[in-house]
C-alpha cells in the first residue's frame, strides 16, 4: 500500500476534526463531579444506626464536586441522581472528545509545519 502524501494526511486530519466537532454538538448538559450512594449514622445514642450491628440510615445519593475551588456535597433524590448520572457521563465524553481534538490538531499542526518547512527549502 503506497504511503499517503502530506496533503492526504492533512485532509484526513481535517475530516476527523470535523467528525469530532459534529459529535461535540450532540452532547447535552454537562456536570462535573461524582455520584455515590452513602449510608450514615446519626448522633442519637438510642438510634438503630448506633446498635451492634449498626443499621445506618440510607443509602442516599450524594453528588460531590469542586465549585469555586471548594468541595461541595449535595444529597439527591433518585430522580436527581438519574439526571446527574447522564450529565456526568456527558462531561466525561466531552473531555474525551476534546482530548481527541487536541491530538488530531497536533498532528495537523505538525504536518502543516513540516510541509511549510520543506517548501521553504526548495
OpenMM code with the backbone's topology and positions (N, CA, C; nanometers):
from openmm import Vec3, app, unit

residues = "UNK UNK UNK UNK UNK UNK UNK UNK UNK UNK UNK UNK UNK UNK UNK UNK UNK UNK UNK UNK UNK UNK UNK UNK UNK UNK UNK UNK UNK UNK UNK UNK UNK UNK UNK UNK UNK UNK UNK UNK UNK UNK UNK UNK UNK UNK UNK UNK UNK UNK UNK UNK UNK UNK UNK UNK UNK UNK UNK UNK UNK UNK UNK UNK UNK UNK UNK UNK UNK UNK UNK UNK UNK UNK UNK UNK UNK UNK UNK UNK UNK UNK UNK UNK UNK UNK UNK UNK UNK UNK UNK UNK UNK UNK UNK UNK UNK UNK UNK UNK UNK UNK UNK UNK UNK UNK UNK UNK UNK UNK UNK UNK UNK UNK UNK UNK UNK UNK UNK UNK UNK UNK".split()
positions = [
    Vec3(0.0847, -0.1170, 0.0000),
    Vec3(0.0000, 0.0000, 0.0000),
    Vec3(0.0900, 0.1244, 0.0000),
    Vec3(0.0713, 0.2123, -0.0981),
    Vec3(0.1573, 0.3306, -0.1056),
    Vec3(0.1297, 0.4263, 0.0095),
    Vec3(0.2366, 0.4942, 0.0507),
    Vec3(0.2229, 0.5903, 0.1606),
    Vec3(0.1461, 0.7126, 0.1116),
    Vec3(0.0592, 0.7634, 0.1987),
    Vec3(-0.0212, 0.8800, 0.1623),
    Vec3(0.0640, 1.0061, 0.1664),
    Vec3(0.0299, 1.1000, 0.0815),
    Vec3(0.1022, 1.2271, 0.0789),
    Vec3(0.0644, 1.3095, 0.2015),
    Vec3(0.1436, 1.4120, 0.2255),
    Vec3(0.1167, 1.5006, 0.3391),
    Vec3(-0.0191, 1.5679, 0.3221),
    Vec3(-0.0540, 1.6037, 0.1982),
    Vec3(-0.1839, 1.6678, 0.1735),
    Vec3(-0.2985, 1.5735, 0.2065),
    Vec3(-0.2827, 1.4475, 0.1700),
    Vec3(-0.3872, 1.3480, 0.2001),
    Vec3(-0.3996, 1.3254, 0.3504),
    Vec3(-0.2867, 1.3187, 0.4178),
    Vec3(-0.2898, 1.3007, 0.5632),
    Vec3(-0.3506, 1.4218, 0.6319),
    Vec3(-0.3189, 1.5423, 0.5814),
    Vec3(-0.3765, 1.6638, 0.6377),
    Vec3(-0.5274, 1.6676, 0.6132),
    Vec3(-0.5710, 1.6271, 0.4944),
    Vec3(-0.7152, 1.6227, 0.4641),
    Vec3(-0.7845, 1.5226, 0.5564),
    Vec3(-0.7202, 1.4093, 0.5840),
    Vec3(-0.7777, 1.3097, 0.6748),
    Vec3(-0.7881, 1.3662, 0.8160),
    Vec3(-0.6874, 1.4413, 0.8581),
    Vec3(-0.6911, 1.5049, 0.9909),
    Vec3(-0.8060, 1.6035, 0.9976),
    Vec3(-0.8218, 1.6845, 0.8942),
    Vec3(-0.9285, 1.7839, 0.8931),
    Vec3(-1.0656, 1.7181, 0.8960),
    Vec3(-1.0813, 1.6079, 0.8232),
    Vec3(-1.2099, 1.5367, 0.8235),
    Vec3(-1.2379, 1.4774, 0.9614),
    Vec3(-1.1372, 1.4172, 1.0233),
    Vec3(-1.1543, 1.3615, 1.1579),
    Vec3(-1.1884, 1.4727, 1.2573),
    Vec3(-1.1243, 1.5869, 1.2428),
    Vec3(-1.1512, 1.7013, 1.3296),
    Vec3(-1.2975, 1.7433, 1.3166),
    Vec3(-1.3465, 1.7500, 1.1942),
    Vec3(-1.4875, 1.7879, 1.1719),
    Vec3(-1.5825, 1.6824, 1.2298),
    Vec3(-1.5474, 1.5537, 1.2178),
    Vec3(-1.6312, 1.4471, 1.2754),
    Vec3(-1.6424, 1.4634, 1.4269),
    Vec3(-1.5310, 1.4897, 1.4909),
    Vec3(-1.5309, 1.5077, 1.6367),
    Vec3(-1.6130, 1.6314, 1.6734),
    Vec3(-1.5973, 1.7385, 1.5974),
    Vec3(-1.6731, 1.8611, 1.6239),
    Vec3(-1.8231, 1.8361, 1.6096),
    Vec3(-1.8626, 1.7558, 1.5097),
    Vec3(-2.0047, 1.7226, 1.4952),
    Vec3(-2.0539, 1.6439, 1.6157),
    Vec3(-1.9720, 1.5511, 1.6624),
    Vec3(-2.0116, 1.4724, 1.7798),
    Vec3(-2.0226, 1.5614, 1.9041),
    Vec3(-1.9348, 1.6596, 1.9150),
    Vec3(-1.9427, 1.7536, 2.0276),
    Vec3(-2.0772, 1.8246, 2.0309),
    Vec3(-2.1304, 1.8544, 1.9130),
    Vec3(-2.2567, 1.9286, 1.9074),
    Vec3(-2.3755, 1.8463, 1.9564),
    Vec3(-2.3590, 1.7156, 1.9715),
    Vec3(-2.4702, 1.6306, 2.0161),
    Vec3(-2.4721, 1.6099, 2.1670),
    Vec3(-2.3671, 1.6547, 2.2353),
    Vec3(-2.3591, 1.6346, 2.3804),
    Vec3(-2.4578, 1.7283, 2.4487),
    Vec3(-2.5315, 1.6755, 2.5427),
    Vec3(-2.6292, 1.7557, 2.6172),
    Vec3(-2.5646, 1.8284, 2.7337),
    Vec3(-2.6424, 1.8499, 2.8354),
    Vec3(-2.5969, 1.9199, 2.9554),
    Vec3(-2.4812, 1.8429, 3.0181),
    Vec3(-2.3831, 1.9176, 3.0679),
    Vec3(-2.2686, 1.8549, 3.1342),
    Vec3(-2.2596, 1.9027, 3.2785),
    Vec3(-2.2149, 1.8128, 3.3636),
    Vec3(-2.1900, 1.8465, 3.5046),
    Vec3(-2.0664, 1.7710, 3.5489),
    Vec3(-1.9800, 1.8393, 3.6202),
    Vec3(-1.8625, 1.7718, 3.6737),
    Vec3(-1.8987, 1.7104, 3.8079),
    Vec3(-1.8091, 1.6298, 3.8589),
    Vec3(-1.8313, 1.5710, 3.9899),
    Vec3(-1.8522, 1.4219, 3.9826),
    Vec3(-1.8976, 1.3672, 4.0949),
    Vec3(-1.9220, 1.2240, 4.1026),
    Vec3(-2.0439, 1.1967, 4.1895),
    Vec3(-2.0995, 1.0785, 4.1693),
    Vec3(-2.2151, 1.0336, 4.2474),
    Vec3(-2.1748, 0.9137, 4.3312),
    Vec3(-2.2329, 0.9058, 4.4490),
    Vec3(-2.2091, 0.7893, 4.5344),
    Vec3(-2.3334, 0.7647, 4.6189),
    Vec3(-2.3578, 0.6376, 4.6502),
    Vec3(-2.4652, 0.6012, 4.7434),
    Vec3(-2.3984, 0.5836, 4.8785),
    Vec3(-2.4475, 0.6570, 4.9762),
    Vec3(-2.3867, 0.6532, 5.1094),
    Vec3(-2.4920, 0.6293, 5.2157),
    Vec3(-2.4484, 0.5609, 5.3197),
    Vec3(-2.5305, 0.5414, 5.4383),
    Vec3(-2.4668, 0.6209, 5.5523),
    Vec3(-2.5489, 0.6628, 5.6467),
    Vec3(-2.4997, 0.7495, 5.7538),
    Vec3(-2.5432, 0.6984, 5.8912),
    Vec3(-2.4665, 0.7388, 5.9904),
    Vec3(-2.5041, 0.7205, 6.1303),
    Vec3(-2.5319, 0.8574, 6.1881),
    Vec3(-2.6403, 0.8680, 6.2615),
    Vec3(-2.6694, 0.9954, 6.3275),
    Vec3(-2.6036, 0.9934, 6.4657),
    Vec3(-2.6216, 1.0966, 6.5405),
    Vec3(-2.5571, 1.1059, 6.6710),
    Vec3(-2.6454, 1.0650, 6.7875),
    Vec3(-2.7667, 1.0175, 6.7597),
    Vec3(-2.8581, 0.9826, 6.8688),
    Vec3(-2.8165, 0.8483, 6.9299),
    Vec3(-2.7952, 0.8440, 7.0596),
    Vec3(-2.7430, 0.7213, 7.1220),
    Vec3(-2.8373, 0.6018, 7.1149),
    Vec3(-2.9679, 0.6213, 7.1127),
    Vec3(-3.0614, 0.5088, 7.1117),
    Vec3(-3.1116, 0.4725, 6.9715),
    Vec3(-3.0534, 0.5318, 6.8692),
    Vec3(-3.0960, 0.5064, 6.7306),
    Vec3(-3.0419, 0.3710, 6.6843),
    Vec3(-3.1142, 0.3072, 6.5939),
    Vec3(-3.0724, 0.1775, 6.5392),
    Vec3(-2.9381, 0.1859, 6.4672),
    Vec3(-2.9023, 0.3041, 6.4200),
    Vec3(-2.7738, 0.3165, 6.3497),
    Vec3(-2.6557, 0.3036, 6.4457),
    Vec3(-2.6818, 0.3159, 6.5765),
    Vec3(-2.5763, 0.3025, 6.6769),
    Vec3(-2.5722, 0.1618, 6.7372),
    Vec3(-2.6648, 0.0748, 6.6972),
    Vec3(-2.6759, -0.0603, 6.7544),
    Vec3(-2.5568, -0.1464, 6.7122),
    Vec3(-2.5532, -0.2661, 6.7686),
    Vec3(-2.4496, -0.3622, 6.7318),
    Vec3(-2.5182, -0.4882, 6.6822),
    Vec3(-2.5213, -0.5203, 6.5558),
    Vec3(-2.4570, -0.4478, 6.4458),
    Vec3(-2.5376, -0.3237, 6.4088),
    Vec3(-2.4694, -0.2213, 6.3568),
    Vec3(-2.5382, -0.0967, 6.3227),
    Vec3(-2.6277, -0.1110, 6.2004),
    Vec3(-2.7370, -0.0348, 6.1997),
    Vec3(-2.8261, -0.0265, 6.0828),
    Vec3(-2.8295, 0.1201, 6.0411),
    Vec3(-2.7325, 0.1602, 5.9582),
    Vec3(-2.7218, 0.3017, 5.9235),
    Vec3(-2.8414, 0.3526, 5.8428),
    Vec3(-2.8587, 0.4842, 5.8432),
    Vec3(-2.9638, 0.5493, 5.7654),
    Vec3(-2.9241, 0.5491, 5.6177),
    Vec3(-3.0216, 0.5355, 5.5322),
    Vec3(-2.9928, 0.5423, 5.3890),
    Vec3(-3.0048, 0.4066, 5.3240),
    Vec3(-2.9456, 0.3863, 5.2129),
    Vec3(-2.8466, 0.4732, 5.1494),
    Vec3(-2.9117, 0.5906, 5.0761),
    Vec3(-2.8321, 0.6971, 5.0658),
    Vec3(-2.8738, 0.8192, 4.9972),
    Vec3(-2.7751, 0.8474, 4.8840),
    Vec3(-2.8252, 0.9125, 4.7799),
    Vec3(-2.7384, 0.9574, 4.6711),
    Vec3(-2.6706, 1.0871, 4.7134),
    Vec3(-2.5394, 1.0959, 4.6873),
    Vec3(-2.4636, 1.2180, 4.7126),
    Vec3(-2.3859, 1.2554, 4.5882),
    Vec3(-2.3951, 1.3830, 4.5508),
    Vec3(-2.3154, 1.4389, 4.4424),
    Vec3(-2.2046, 1.5202, 4.5063),
    Vec3(-2.0821, 1.5026, 4.4584),
    Vec3(-1.9666, 1.5748, 4.5095),
    Vec3(-1.8942, 1.6381, 4.3919),
    Vec3(-1.8575, 1.7655, 4.4065),
    Vec3(-1.7831, 1.8345, 4.3007),
    Vec3(-1.7081, 1.9519, 4.3614),
    Vec3(-1.6122, 2.0028, 4.2841),
    Vec3(-1.5419, 2.1253, 4.3209),
    Vec3(-1.6176, 2.2410, 4.2585),
    Vec3(-1.6575, 2.3368, 4.3398),
    Vec3(-1.7259, 2.4573, 4.2937),
    Vec3(-1.6498, 2.5764, 4.3497),
    Vec3(-1.5987, 2.6592, 4.2615),
    Vec3(-1.5195, 2.7764, 4.3023),
    Vec3(-1.4065, 2.7362, 4.3969),
    Vec3(-1.3408, 2.6233, 4.3678),
    Vec3(-1.2266, 2.5793, 4.4466),
    Vec3(-1.2607, 2.5089, 4.5762),
    Vec3(-1.3879, 2.4905, 4.6033),
    Vec3(-1.4279, 2.4234, 4.7279),
    Vec3(-1.5070, 2.2972, 4.6952),
    Vec3(-1.4899, 2.1949, 4.7782),
    Vec3(-1.5653, 2.0717, 4.7601),
    Vec3(-1.7072, 2.0912, 4.8113),
    Vec3(-1.8025, 2.0576, 4.7280),
    Vec3(-1.9436, 2.0723, 4.7607),
    Vec3(-2.0074, 1.9336, 4.7574),
    Vec3(-2.0887, 1.9037, 4.8564),
    Vec3(-2.1654, 1.7794, 4.8623),
    Vec3(-2.3128, 1.8142, 4.8668),
    Vec3(-2.3917, 1.7354, 4.7965),
    Vec3(-2.5350, 1.7601, 4.7947),
    Vec3(-2.6071, 1.6264, 4.7934),
    Vec3(-2.7047, 1.6114, 4.8811),
    Vec3(-2.7865, 1.4900, 4.8823),
    Vec3(-2.8903, 1.5038, 4.7717),
    Vec3(-2.9105, 1.3945, 4.6963),
    Vec3(-3.0004, 1.3968, 4.5814),
    Vec3(-3.1107, 1.2933, 4.5942),
    Vec3(-3.2229, 1.3229, 4.5328),
    Vec3(-3.3293, 1.2226, 4.5202),
    Vec3(-3.2885, 1.1242, 4.4107),
    Vec3(-3.3621, 1.0154, 4.3978),
    Vec3(-3.3327, 0.9178, 4.2923),
    Vec3(-3.3437, 0.9820, 4.1543),
    Vec3(-3.4449, 1.0659, 4.1339),
    Vec3(-3.4633, 1.1331, 4.0048),
    Vec3(-3.3473, 1.2287, 3.9753),
    Vec3(-3.3076, 1.3063, 4.0753),
    Vec3(-3.1948, 1.3978, 4.0568),
    Vec3(-3.0668, 1.3204, 4.0266),
    Vec3(-3.0471, 1.2086, 4.0952),
    Vec3(-2.9285, 1.1265, 4.0724),
    Vec3(-2.9265, 1.0722, 3.9297),
    Vec3(-3.0429, 1.0341, 3.8773),
    Vec3(-3.0501, 0.9851, 3.7389),
    Vec3(-3.0070, 1.0937, 3.6414),
    Vec3(-3.0528, 1.2172, 3.6644),
    Vec3(-3.0100, 1.3293, 3.5801),
    Vec3(-2.8585, 1.3488, 3.5894),
    Vec3(-2.8078, 1.3520, 3.7117),
    Vec3(-2.6647, 1.3744, 3.7303),
    Vec3(-2.5814, 1.2637, 3.6664),
    Vec3(-2.6287, 1.1395, 3.6701),
    Vec3(-2.5547, 1.0310, 3.6050),
    Vec3(-2.5367, 1.0609, 3.4567),
    Vec3(-2.6438, 1.1054, 3.3916),
    Vec3(-2.6365, 1.1391, 3.2496),
    Vec3(-2.5438, 1.2589, 3.2269),
    Vec3(-2.5589, 1.3632, 3.3090),
    Vec3(-2.4797, 1.4844, 3.2909),
    Vec3(-2.3311, 1.4601, 3.3150),
    Vec3(-2.2999, 1.3778, 3.4126),
    Vec3(-2.1599, 1.3454, 3.4413),
    Vec3(-2.1020, 1.2610, 3.3282),
    Vec3(-2.1809, 1.1684, 3.2749),
    Vec3(-2.1359, 1.0899, 3.1587),
    Vec3(-2.1106, 1.1817, 3.0389),
    Vec3(-2.1975, 1.2811, 3.0195),
    Vec3(-2.1767, 1.3785, 2.9115),
    Vec3(-2.0467, 1.4550, 2.9319),
    Vec3(-2.0181, 1.4923, 3.0559),
    Vec3(-1.8950, 1.5649, 3.0863),
    Vec3(-1.7727, 1.4793, 3.0548),
    Vec3(-1.7773, 1.3533, 3.0895),
    Vec3(-1.6641, 1.2632, 3.0607),
    Vec3(-1.6453, 1.2468, 2.9101),
    Vec3(-1.7557, 1.2341, 2.8377),
    Vec3(-1.7485, 1.2220, 2.6911),
    Vec3(-1.6924, 1.3516, 2.6304),
    Vec3(-1.7356, 1.4656, 2.6824),
    Vec3(-1.6848, 1.5944, 2.6355),
    Vec3(-1.5337, 1.6017, 2.6526),
    Vec3(-1.4850, 1.5648, 2.7681),
    Vec3(-1.3409, 1.5684, 2.7944),
    Vec3(-1.2648, 1.4737, 2.7011),
    Vec3(-1.3230, 1.3570, 2.6768),
    Vec3(-1.2606, 1.2592, 2.5867),
    Vec3(-1.2521, 1.3152, 2.4444),
    Vec3(-1.3599, 1.3763, 2.3982),
    Vec3(-1.3617, 1.4315, 2.2631),
    Vec3(-1.2648, 1.5492, 2.2501),
    Vec3(-1.2548, 1.6323, 2.3512),
    Vec3(-1.1604, 1.7439, 2.3467),
    Vec3(-1.0170, 1.6916, 2.3395),
    Vec3(-0.9882, 1.5856, 2.4132),
    Vec3(-0.8548, 1.5253, 2.4061),
    Vec3(-0.8279, 1.4736, 2.2646),
    Vec3(-0.9285, 1.4127, 2.2015),
    Vec3(-0.9125, 1.3655, 2.0644),
    Vec3(-0.8904, 1.4824, 1.9687),
    Vec3(-0.9654, 1.5922, 1.9892),
    Vec3(-0.9469, 1.7116, 1.9057),
    Vec3(-0.8037, 1.7621, 1.9161),
    Vec3(-0.7520, 1.7667, 2.0361),
    Vec3(-0.6151, 1.8157, 2.0560),
    Vec3(-0.5136, 1.7254, 1.9860),
    Vec3(-0.5357, 1.5954, 1.9930),
    Vec3(-0.4445, 1.5008, 1.9274),
    Vec3(-0.4464, 1.5195, 1.7762),
    Vec3(-0.5659, 1.5271, 1.7191),
    Vec3(-0.5790, 1.5459, 1.5747),
    Vec3(-0.5218, 1.6813, 1.5344),
    Vec3(-0.5497, 1.7845, 1.6127),
    Vec3(-0.4980, 1.9181, 1.5822),
    Vec3(-0.3453, 1.9187, 1.5854),
    Vec3(-0.2866, 1.8512, 1.6816),
    Vec3(-0.1410, 1.8459, 1.6900),
    Vec3(-0.0817, 1.7771, 1.5679),
    Vec3(-0.1449, 1.6702, 1.5241),
    Vec3(-0.0986, 1.6012, 1.4029),
    Vec3(-0.1083, 1.6941, 1.2817),
    Vec3(-0.2192, 1.7670, 1.2708),
    Vec3(-0.2371, 1.8607, 1.1595),
    Vec3(-0.1334, 1.9731, 1.1661),
    Vec3(-0.1049, 2.0221, 1.2855),
    Vec3(-0.0044, 2.1272, 1.3024),
    Vec3(0.1317, 2.0781, 1.2561),
    Vec3(0.1685, 1.9579, 1.2989),
    Vec3(0.2984, 1.9025, 1.2614),
    Vec3(0.3079, 1.8821, 1.1110),
    Vec3(0.2009, 1.8324, 1.0488),
    Vec3(0.2013, 1.8144, 0.9030),
    Vec3(0.2132, 1.9489, 0.8314),
    Vec3(0.1378, 2.0481, 0.8780),
    Vec3(0.1398, 2.1800, 0.8158),
    Vec3(0.2774, 2.2440, 0.8269),
    Vec3(0.3374, 2.2393, 0.9448),
    Vec3(0.4693, 2.2987, 0.9648),
    Vec3(0.5765, 2.2232, 0.8873),
    Vec3(0.5642, 2.0937, 0.8817),
    Vec3(0.6599, 2.0129, 0.8066),
    Vec3(0.6529, 2.0460, 0.6582),
    Vec3(0.5335, 2.0616, 0.6058),
    Vec3(0.5160, 2.1000, 0.4652),
    Vec3(0.5723, 2.2394, 0.4401),
    Vec3(0.5439, 2.3328, 0.5292),
    Vec3(0.5908, 2.4694, 0.5133),
    Vec3(0.7438, 2.4734, 0.5141),
    Vec3(0.8052, 2.3936, 0.6022),
    Vec3(0.9491, 2.3878, 0.6107),
    Vec3(1.0097, 2.3281, 0.4845),
    Vec3(0.9496, 2.2198, 0.4359),
    Vec3(1.0030, 2.1553, 0.3151),
    Vec3(0.9858, 2.2439, 0.1923),
    Vec3(0.8802, 2.3224, 0.1858),
    Vec3(0.8602, 2.4141, 0.0729),
    Vec3(0.9606, 2.5289, 0.0751),
    Vec3(0.9926, 2.5760, 0.1951),
    Vec3(1.0840, 2.6884, 0.2058),
    Vec3(1.2281, 2.6492, 0.1719),
    Vec3(1.2600, 2.5199, 0.1806),
    Vec3(1.3944, 2.4712, 0.1490),
    Vec3(1.4138, 2.4550, -0.0019),
    Vec3(1.3045, 2.4510, -0.0764),
    Vec3(1.3127, 2.4278, -0.2218),
    Vec3(1.3485, 2.5526, -0.2949),
] * unit.nanometer
topology = app.Topology()
chain = topology.addChain("A")
for resn in residues:
    res = topology.addResidue(resn, chain)
    for name in ("N", "CA", "C"):
        topology.addAtom(name, app.Element.getBySymbol(name[0]), res)
